[in-house]
Amino acid sequence: MTEDRGELPPGLALSWGVQPVQRRGPKPALTVEQIVATGIEFGDRDGFEAISLQRIAGRLGVTTNAMYRYVRSKEELIVLVHDKAIGPPPELPEGWRPAAIAWVDAQVKQYAERPWLLDVPIRGAPFTPNVLRWVEVMLAALDQTGLNQHDNLGCLMLLDGWARNYAGLARQLGNRDGTPVQAEQVGRFLVPRLVEGGYPTVASLYLNAEYEDELDDDLEFGLARILDGIEALIAKQ
């Protein structure tokens, strides 16, 4: 399908399979799909900053200028790469609460597999197929709550924000190779300094073993509080 993309936001038409009107000239040597797949390859290997029209052009054996026959700008490229890399959501279980847990868990795992997705700038509302499919399945689950659409969307934004915040924290707390820093190792270093430096309450968390530095526990605790809040909102109806 070909169509004039006009003033649509970058990536909107192409993400939905609407190709630009073909102009006279040589037959295109590449496809948008090839370009996007190469962009994801660079992101997976070298991170978000490695995704560029110039690098993709070099890998595919064309000039950077030739890339503009397929995508209008780097912004359009990033929109397409982001949507493809996210992929479709999982099938969610019955019940809005189990569905929310599965939805957040799937997002966290996706960010762990492709942490560079956290670096993609968020500009405006989502409008690409895979991103909207994630929204669709979670809103459909929340529709069981009896809340209005505005409140359901607000609940979805809370869940999405928690998944992104947790994933970002997990990345920051990891070593350079992506493995988590060991709690015991940190504790041995910090405890004497906390005691001597006037941090008695924080030190007691380590000394009394009441705080286990397990990110999975933090994920579940925070998510449970969000879900409890949604249940309280439902009960007010």
Salt bridges, closest charged atoms under 4 A:
GLU41 OE2 - ARG59 NH1 2.40
ASP44 OD1 - ARG114 NE 2.83
ASP46 OD2 - ARG45 NE 2.98
ASP46 OD2 - ARG55 NH2 3.45
GLU76 OE1 - ARG5 NH1 2.85
GLU76 OE2 - ARG72 NE 3.26
ASP105 OD2 - LYS109 NZ 3.13
ASP119 OD1 - ARG171 NH2 2.94
ASP151 OD1 - HIS150 ND1 3.64
ASP228 OD1 - ARG97 NH2 3.00
ASP228 OD2 - ARG225 NH2 2.83
GLU231 OE2 - ARG97 NH1 3.30
